[in-house]
Every structure is written in C-alpha cells, then in structure tokens.
Amino acid sequence: MTLSSSQTNMRTASQRPKLSHIAKLANTTPSTVSKVINGRSGVSDETRQRIEALLKDMEYSKPPVKHALSTTIMLVLESMDNPWVLDIMQGATDTAVKRSMTVTICAKNASDGILNDTYRQAIRRARPKAVIFDNAYVPMRDRTLCQELGARYAVVDPSGTPCKDCMDVRIDNWTGGFEIGSHLINLGHRQFAAITGPMSTTCYPARLAGFRAALAQHDIVLNDTQVREGDYWSENARLHALDLLQQKNRPTAVFACSDTQAFGIYDAAHQLGLSIPEDLSVTGFDDINSARHLGPPLTTMRQPLAEMTRATLATLLSKHQSEDAQRTLLFPPTLRSVYKELHADRETGC
C-alpha cells in the first residue's frame, strides 16, 4: 500500500516529539525550544547547542525553513573601520538594487576591538539568501549556521586560505606584485625596498614573491634586509621607512604591500625632506579611495572589491549553482597611476 503525501506528513507529525518533552530533556522551556527550531534569536549559544543536539539525536523531522522568499544579502565584516569595507558594501548594494533585495551588515568586532559574538543572532534574524564574509577564517559554527538557514556563503578578498566548503574571491596577488616591480624598473630604479603586512596571511607573501620575480628578471636581488614586515596600518610602516630611508645606499623606490602602509612611507619621506616622486617612488596595493588624496596621488595596484562582490553574489544567487560550481574566482590586477592620469588630463586640457 502506498501512502499519499498528506498521510505521510500526518504520520511524521504524530511521531514528532512534543516541544514540552524536548524542553524537559533540555532543562528549558517549550518557547525556547520553539525559538531554536524556528531559527529565532533570544537563546544563548550554550542552550541552542544543547537543544540542537537533542533534536539531532531524536531525528526531529520538522521540514527545513524555506527561503524562497528571502530577499536579504548579509555582509559579515571583521570590522567597520577597514578601508575596503565601503567598496564591498557598494558591490552588495548594487546587486541588491538590481534584484530588489536588501543588505544587512554586521561586524564581528566592535569599535574598541572587542569581539561582538552577537553577529550570529543577526544572521539568524536576517535569514539571508547569501552571506559574504571578508575574512578567510569562517568558524565551523558560522558555516553550519549558514547551511542550516539554507544560505550560500563566500569570502571576498580573503587574507588566508578559505575552508574547502567555502567559495572565495580574490585578486591575483602574485601578478600584482610582478607588475609593480616591472613598473618601477621601467622608471629606471635599481635600489628597492618593500614593506609587507603580516606574512602569516596569504596575500602579502604572494605580492612580495611577484615583486621579487620582476626584479630577478633584471638580475636585481631584493635582500632580506630591505624587506620589513609591518601590520595593516601606517604607523608601523612609517617607522620602518624612516630606518630604510636613512641607510647609506637608501632605496629610491619602496613597494608598500598595502595602501595604508604607503601613507606611513609618505610621512617618513616628508619627515626626512625627500620629495615624491623626484627623490623617492612609492607604490601601494589596493587602490583605496583615500590614496587618491595623497600628495602626489599614490600609484597603486587596483583591487576591484565592488566588482568582486558583485561577481560573488551573482554566483551565490544563481538558481543553477551546483555543489561542483567554481570555488575560486580570481581577478586580474590593474596598475593605477593617478599621478600620470592627472598630468595627462592637464596636457589634454581636461
């Protein structure tokens, strides 16, 4: 005898444990159990995990939450003060407007640097159709949460190696470093230095390796003494640059592996009375908006984060995406010389 779908649902419902029974086993209330089952907030992580474990052991048969009507894109950012955040937000907003969706933003870290663990509750409340993280380290709890909610997720501009089940979108960092090295050599430079970010990430070693490769093609060796490891910000780079620029055979060109570090190099050059670009060439990486307001504007490797975000969401929101879909999107870099662009405009009368 074959049961109809309605009969099957009735039998499943009759076998389903009552909320009161689950609540008693979990030492909590039926309303709390209901919140967990329906993915609502207002439950501590410890209690939620205890109830979810019980539901799994009981093979609780409640159908998964349907997300066909979800119109939310979720951005989970490490911090709101990172300079690339605005570009990621722009790409997400462009997509949302085009698809009549909304964008919800939350930060893992508060302005004082303290971890804000409530971002997971924000994800639950938003019930997003797609989630974008801006850091490669996506905890298992976050990935499990996205899977439970039926939300596809990805990392844009990862600082490390993303997990195997997570799509990542990044720029070709090695080629970017190579193009910067070639650009500086074509300007006639032969004395170089480089200031990197934390080498524990994947992007900075790749940028430096590409830079070294470009120099090696012209039989130029970048000594380790001319490479300094900085952090993500300008002050540490300023101190490194002060030391490098006061050496006997000082570099005539410095590659800052991020634009924020280039700010510190500019400060050091001005402090020592060196003129940019007459006495010193400085190149950056990222093309953040504020780099264009330096004097002179910074030559940098453009990282099109808005475009990268739009491409990521186009893939995540595709109805035809399969489990075997491309896991990595690699974008080519573009060297941007605002200084040359400004002079070109003046020469053409623009």
Rosetta blueprint (number, residue, H / E / L):
1 M L
2 T L
3 L L
4 S L
5 S H
6 S H
7 Q H
8 T H
9 N H
10 M H
11 R H
12 T H
13 A H
14 S H
15 Q H
16 R L
17 P L
18 K L
19 L H
20 S H
21 H H
22 I H
23 A H
24 K H
25 L H
26 A H
27 N L
28 T L
29 T L
30 P H
31 S H
32 T H
33 V H
34 S H
35 K H
36 V H
37 I H
38 N L
39 G L
40 R L
41 S L
42 G L
43 V L
44 S L
45 D H
46 E H
47 T H
48 R H
49 Q H
50 R H
51 I H
52 E H
53 A H
54 L H
55 L H
56 K H
57 D H
58 M L
59 E L
60 Y L
61 S L
62 K L
63 P L
64 P L
65 V L
66 K L
67 H L
68 A L
69 L L
70 S L
71 T L
72 T E
73 I E
74 M E
75 L E
76 V E
77 L E
78 E L
79 S L
80 M L
81 D L
82 N L
83 P L
84 W L
85 V H
86 L H
87 D H
88 I H
89 M H
90 Q H
91 G H
92 A H
93 T H
94 D H
95 T H
96 A H
97 V H
98 K H
99 R H
100 S L
101 M L
102 T E
103 V E
104 T E
105 I E
106 C E
107 A E
108 K L
109 N E
110 A L
111 S L
112 D L
113 G L
114 I L
115 L E
116 N L
117 D L
118 T L
119 Y H
120 R H
121 Q H
122 A H
123 I H
124 R H
125 R H
126 A H
127 R L
128 P L
129 K L
130 A E
131 V E
132 I E
133 F E
134 D L
135 N L
136 A L
137 Y L
138 V L
139 P L
140 M H
141 R H
142 D H
143 R H
144 T H
145 L H
146 C H
147 Q H
148 E H
149 L H
150 G L
151 A L
152 R E
153 Y E
154 A E
155 V E
156 V E
157 D L
158 P L
159 S L
160 G L
161 T L
162 P L
163 C L
164 K L
165 D L
166 C L
167 M E
168 D E
169 V E
170 R E
171 I E
172 D L
173 N H
174 W H
175 T H
176 G H
177 G H
178 F H
179 E H
180 I H
181 G H
182 S H
183 H H
184 L H
185 I H
186 N H
187 L L
188 G L
189 H L
190 R L
191 Q L
192 F E
193 A E
194 A E
195 I E
196 T E
197 G L
198 P L
199 M L
200 S L
201 T L
202 T L
203 C H
204 Y H
205 P H
206 A H
207 R H
208 L H
209 A H
210 G H
211 F H
212 R H
213 A H
214 A H
215 L H
216 A H
217 Q L
218 H L
219 D L
220 I L
221 V L
222 L L
223 N L
224 D H
225 T H
226 Q H
227 V E
228 R E
229 E E
230 G L
231 D L
232 Y L
233 W L
234 S H
235 E H
236 N H
237 A H
238 R H
239 L H
240 H H
241 A H
242 L H
243 D H
244 L H
245 L L
246 Q L
247 Q L
248 K L
249 N L
250 R L
251 P L
252 T L
253 A E
254 V E
255 F E
256 A E
257 C L
258 S L
259 D H
260 T H
261 Q H
262 A H
263 F H
264 G H
265 I H
266 Y H
267 D H
268 A H
269 A H
270 H H
271 Q H
272 L L
273 G L
274 L L
275 S L
276 I L
277 P L
278 E L
279 D L
280 L L
281 S E
282 V E
283 T E
284 G E
285 F E
286 D E
287 D L
288 I L
289 N H
290 S H
291 A H
292 R H
293 H H
294 L L
295 G L
296 P L
297 P L
298 L L
299 T E
300 T E
301 M E
302 R E
303 Q L
304 P L
305 L H
306 A H
307 E H
308 M H
309 T H
310 R H
311 A H
312 T H
313 L H
314 A H
315 T H
316 L H
317 L L
318 S L
319 K L
320 H L
321 Q L
322 S L
323 E L
324 D L
325 A L
326 Q L
327 R L
328 T E
329 L E
330 L E
331 F E
332 P L
333 P L
334 T E
335 L E
336 R E
337 S E
338 V H
339 Y H
340 K H
341 E H
342 L H
343 H H
344 A H
345 D H
346 R H
347 E H
348 T L
349 G L
350 C L
